[in-house]
Amino acid sequence: MQALTIDPAVPFLVPESDTFTILLCGCGGTGSHVAQGLARLAAHCRDSGGPQIQLAFVDGDIVEQKNVGRQLFSAADVGKNKAQVLAARFSAVFGLPIAAFPMMLADHRIDHAGYGILVGAVDSAAGRQYLSNQLHNWGWRLWCDCGNHESSGQVVVGSTGRQDVLKGALKLPGLCAQLPTAPMLYPELLKEQPIRPRADCAAAMQDNAQSLMVNQMMAAICLQYIYAIVIRRRLTTFQTVVDLDSLTMRSDPITATNLSKATGLTLAQLRGTKKKGKQHDNRTHKTIPR
């Protein structure tokens, strides 16, 4: 009889902080739904005595007629900047100060207070590269990335995309110190894809190629991760994959085996233990107003 080996899950813990800064990059199909949820969470924390949440929305696009009804915009918003529309709307609804950057920020630094969380709802390699640069160069702590196709998608929460930083992530017994970012699991996210006619989400939905519900589903999963980070201060999974055609969902627990598959590091490298023999790896300044 073969013994069954269970790989135990290890939590990623978020340190105590009185303030969280959450930067949402992308305010379109998924991002507009995420923006609403983030404002609700910030208001909930304010009203219940929880940590302060500072919000900022980033998007250089304007609202087009095809966005109305499929994203959280109305006919009166057409021609206006997406980030500014959502920031103004949810600021008024919830009584919150929400900053808006009506531009693509490239490599500009964005200052943040307390524990900084990046939320990506972009569909370009350049957008994800910007988020990666913010994470690694300017002290942000976590990056929650949302991505989707016609009727499927994934949400990945990570703290670094560097293998050298991930070595020893499981050195402390029963705890995980680092999580891999989305491009480590999906390297193609940092590679620009060939331009195809009507490739954007809104156009795809107009053609009924993209599910009307996929963006809202990805936003809900993203927001549950953010809720776990801010309120529960711990994560036990680091990736959730959804397929709406089959109505299935899978979340990957934070385990040594799953982290090894995701990062290309050996179990010994993740645990910071020595192993005999050679080992090989598998593979402009801006400030948020306060």
C-alpha positions, 0 to 999 in steps of 0.5 A, spaced: 500 500 500 502 506 498 502 512 503 498 518 502 503 524 502 499 531 504 503 537 502 501 542 508 499 549 506 503 555 509 500 562 510 502 568 508 501 573 513 500 581 513 504 585 518 499 590 522 498 596 519 494 602 521 494 604 513 493 601 507 494 604 500 491 601 494 493 603 487 488 600 482 491 600 475 486 599 469 479 602 470 475 598 464 472 592 464 474 588 470 477 595 473 471 599 474 468 593 478 474 592 482 474 600 483 467 600 486 469 594 491 475 597 493 471 604 495 466 599 499 472 596 503 475 603 504 468 605 507 467 599 511 474 600 514 472 607 516 465 605 519 468 599 523 474 602 526 478 598 521 485 600 518 485 607 514 485 605 506 487 610 501 485 609 494 488 611 487 485 609 480 490 610 474 487 609 467 489 614 461 483 611 457 476 615 456 469 612 456 467 610 449 460 608 447 461 601 447 463 601 454 456 603 457 453 598 460 458 593 460 463 597 464 460 601 470 459 607 466 453 611 463 452 615 457 453 621 460 460 619 462 462 618 454 468 622 453 471 623 460 477 619 463 475 613 466 479 614 472 477 620 474 469 618 473 470 612 477 474 616 483 469 622 483 463 617 483 465 613 489 468 619 492 461 622 492 457 615 494 462 613 500 464 620 502 472 618 501 478 622 498 480 618 492 485 620 488 485 619 480 491 619 475 488 620 468 494 618 464 499 612 463 504 613 469 510 609 465 515 608 470 513 614 474 514 613 482 508 613 486 509 614 493 504 611 498 503 610 506 503 604 510 502 597 507 502 598 499 498 594 495 498 594 487 491 592 483 492 590 476 486 590 471 490 591 465 491 587 458 497 589 456 504 587 457 507 594 458 501 595 463 504 589 467 511 591 466 509 598 469 506 594 475 512 590 476 517 596 476 513 599 481 513 593 486 520 592 485 523 599 485 518 603 490 517 599 496 510 596 494 508 590 498 503 586 494 501 585 487 494 582 485 493 581 478 487 580 474 487 577 467 482 574 463 480 571 456 473 570 453 470 566 458 476 564 463 481 568 467 486 568 473 487 572 479 494 572 482 497 575 488 505 576 489 510 579 492 516 578 488 518 576 481 525 575 483 528 568 484 533 570 488 528 573 493 524 567 493 529 563 495 528 561 503 521 563 502 519 557 506 525 558 511 520 559 517 517 553 519 509 554 518 510 561 514 511 563 507 515 570 507 514 571 499 509 569 493 511 569 486 508 574 481 503 573 475 509 573 470 512 568 474 506 563 473 505 566 466 511 569 462 507 571 456 504 576 460 510 581 459 510 579 452 506 584 447 501 580 443 500 581 436 495 586 434 488 583 432 482 586 430 477 588 435 482 585 440 479 589 446 475 587 452 469 592 450 469 590 443 470 583 444 463 583 448 460 587 443 461 581 438 459 576 444 466 573 444 467 575 451 462 573 456 458 579 459 460 576 466 467 574 466 470 581 468 465 581 474 467 574 476 475 576 476 473 583 480 470 579 485 475 574 486 480 580 486 476 583 491 476 577 496 484 577 496 484 584 498 479 583 503 483 577 506 489 581 506 486 587 509 481 584 514 484 577 515 491 579 514 493 572 511 493 568 505 492 561 504 492 561 496 496 565 491 492 564 485 485 562 483 483 560 476 476 560 473 472 557 467 465 560 466 464 555 460 464 549 465 462 554 471 469 551 475 474 554 479 480 552 482 485 556 487 492 554 489 494 553 496 500 556 498 504 549 499 511 547 498 510 543 492 505 549 488 511 554 490 516 550 487 512 549 480 510 556 480 517 559 481 522 553 478 525 553 485 527 546 488 524 545 495 531 545 498 531 552 495 525 555 498 526 552 505 533 555 505 536 548 506 543 546 503 543 540 498 549 536 496 551 537 489 549 542 484 542 545 483 539 548 477 533 553 477 528 551 472 527 556 469 517 621 473 515 622 481 508 622 483 504 623 489 497 620 492 494 626 495 492 625 502 
